[in-house]
């Protein structure tokens, strides 16, 4: 049986939200010399790329883009890895990006991996916050906050036409 999907955000709406998030990040970091954008692999990284492009179009703030890889189903047994040199995070403003927040588990484990790097500050960015937190994680910049049931699924598709669906 095929589940019906409801379009929550189309390509244009996603682009608008990314642009707004870019301005919010800039307002929060206008005094910084450089910010590090870390996208949680895979969709979080794709979103981070789009945010970096939007930031570069509105300001001259130096941005670096890294990816963070985490086994979302087995955080305890597999190490979280971040591309680039960890010492480059020291004293920097970090923007941690993911596509959808379900329980907060992935984001909190990603945050834990960064906390030991003596960063200046860490902010979180989400395209969709489902508001089902089991972990005490704060989201700083959000494209869409949505109350869903636990049975519903939010999927983000990046491609020729980006879209967010509820099924």
C-alpha positions as CSV (number, residue, x, y, z in Angstrom):
1,X,0.0,0.0,0.0
2,X,1.4,3.4,-1.0
3,X,1.2,6.1,1.7
4,X,-0.2,9.4,0.6
5,X,2.4,12.3,0.7
6,X,1.5,15.9,1.5
7,X,3.8,18.6,0.2
8,X,4.9,20.8,3.1
9,X,7.5,23.0,1.4
10,X,8.2,23.4,-2.3
11,X,11.4,24.5,-3.9
12,X,10.6,28.2,-3.7
13,X,9.5,28.0,-0.1
14,X,12.7,26.1,0.9
15,X,14.8,28.7,-0.9
16,X,13.0,31.5,1.0
17,X,13.6,29.8,4.3
18,X,17.3,29.2,3.6
19,X,17.7,32.8,2.7
20,X,16.0,33.9,6.0
21,X,18.2,31.5,7.9
22,X,21.3,32.9,6.2
23,X,20.3,36.4,7.3
24,X,19.7,35.2,10.9
25,X,23.1,33.5,10.9
26,X,24.8,36.6,9.7
27,X,23.0,38.8,12.2
28,X,24.2,36.4,15.0
29,X,27.8,36.3,13.7
30,X,28.5,39.7,12.0
31,X,31.5,40.3,14.3
32,X,33.1,37.0,13.5
33,X,36.1,36.6,11.2
34,X,35.1,33.2,10.2
35,X,32.3,30.7,10.8
36,X,32.4,26.9,10.3
37,X,29.3,25.3,8.9
38,X,29.0,21.6,9.8
39,X,26.3,19.6,8.0
40,X,25.2,16.3,9.3
41,X,25.7,13.8,6.5
42,X,23.7,13.5,4.1
43,X,20.8,15.8,3.9
44,X,22.1,18.1,6.7
45,X,25.3,18.5,4.6
46,X,23.3,19.3,1.4
47,X,21.3,21.9,3.4
48,X,24.6,23.3,4.8
49,X,25.9,23.8,1.3
50,X,22.8,25.8,0.3
51,X,23.1,27.9,3.5
52,X,26.8,28.6,2.7
53,X,25.9,29.8,-0.8
54,X,23.1,32.0,0.6
55,X,25.5,33.5,3.2
56,X,28.2,34.1,0.6
57,X,25.6,36.0,-1.5
58,X,24.7,38.4,1.4
59,X,27.9,39.1,3.2
60,X,31.7,38.8,3.1
61,X,31.9,36.6,6.1
62,X,34.5,33.8,5.6
63,X,32.7,30.4,5.8
64,X,34.1,26.9,5.8
65,X,32.0,23.9,5.2
66,X,32.6,20.5,6.8
67,X,30.6,17.3,7.0
68,X,29.9,15.3,10.2
69,X,29.2,11.6,9.8
70,X,27.3,9.8,12.4
71,X,25.6,6.4,12.3
72,X,22.1,7.6,13.2
73,X,21.0,4.0,14.3
74,X,24.2,3.1,16.2
75,X,25.8,6.2,17.8
76,X,27.3,4.2,20.7
77,X,29.5,1.9,18.7
78,X,30.6,4.0,15.8
79,X,32.8,7.1,16.1
80,X,31.4,10.4,14.9
81,X,33.8,11.9,12.3
82,X,34.2,15.4,11.1
83,X,35.9,16.3,7.8
84,X,38.8,18.7,8.1
85,X,41.1,19.3,11.0
86,X,39.6,19.4,14.4
87,X,42.0,22.0,15.6
88,X,40.5,24.4,13.1
89,X,37.3,24.5,15.2
90,X,39.1,26.0,18.2
91,X,37.8,29.5,19.0
92,X,35.4,29.5,16.0
93,X,31.7,30.0,15.7
94,X,30.1,26.7,14.6
95,X,26.8,26.3,12.8
96,X,25.6,22.7,13.1
97,X,23.0,21.9,10.4
98,X,20.6,19.0,9.9
99,X,17.4,18.6,7.8
100,X,14.8,17.3,10.2
101,X,14.7,17.1,14.0
102,X,12.8,14.1,15.2
103,X,13.8,13.2,18.8
104,X,17.0,15.3,19.0
105,X,19.1,12.2,19.3
106,X,21.2,12.7,16.2
107,X,21.7,16.4,17.0
108,X,22.8,15.8,20.6
109,X,25.3,13.2,19.6
110,X,26.7,15.5,16.9
111,X,26.9,18.3,19.4
112,X,28.7,16.0,21.9
113,X,31.4,15.3,19.2
114,X,32.0,19.1,18.8
115,X,31.9,20.1,22.4
116,X,35.4,18.9,23.1
117,X,36.9,21.2,20.5
118,X,36.9,24.5,22.5
119,X,34.7,26.3,20.1
120,X,33.6,29.9,20.6
121,X,29.9,29.2,20.2
122,X,27.6,26.6,18.6
123,X,24.3,27.3,16.9
124,X,21.9,24.8,15.4
125,X,20.0,25.0,12.1
126,X,17.1,22.8,11.0
127,X,15.0,22.9,8.0
128,X,12.1,21.2,9.8
129,X,11.6,20.8,13.6
130,X,9.0,18.2,14.3
131,X,8.8,19.2,18.0
132,X,9.2,15.6,19.4
133,X,12.2,16.1,21.6
134,X,13.3,13.3,23.9
135,X,16.7,15.1,24.4
136,X,17.3,18.6,25.7
137,X,18.5,20.2,22.5
138,X,17.9,23.8,21.4
139,X,17.3,24.8,17.8
140,X,18.5,28.3,17.0
141,X,17.4,28.7,13.4
142,X,14.5,26.8,12.0
143,X,12.8,26.9,8.6
144,X,9.5,25.2,9.7
145,X,8.2,24.0,13.0
146,X,5.7,21.3,12.7
147,X,3.7,19.3,15.2
148,X,3.3,15.8,13.9
149,X,2.3,12.4,15.2
150,X,4.9,9.8,15.9
151,X,3.5,7.7,13.0
152,X,4.0,10.4,10.5
153,X,7.2,10.8,8.6
154,X,8.8,14.0,7.3
155,X,11.2,13.6,4.3
156,X,13.4,16.2,2.7
157,X,14.3,15.7,-0.9
158,X,17.2,17.7,-2.4
159,X,17.6,17.6,-6.2
160,X,16.5,19.5,-9.2
161,X,13.4,20.5,-7.3
162,X,13.8,20.5,-3.5
163,X,10.8,19.5,-1.5
164,X,9.6,18.5,2.0
165,X,6.9,15.9,2.4
166,X,4.8,14.6,5.2
167,X,3.6,11.0,4.9
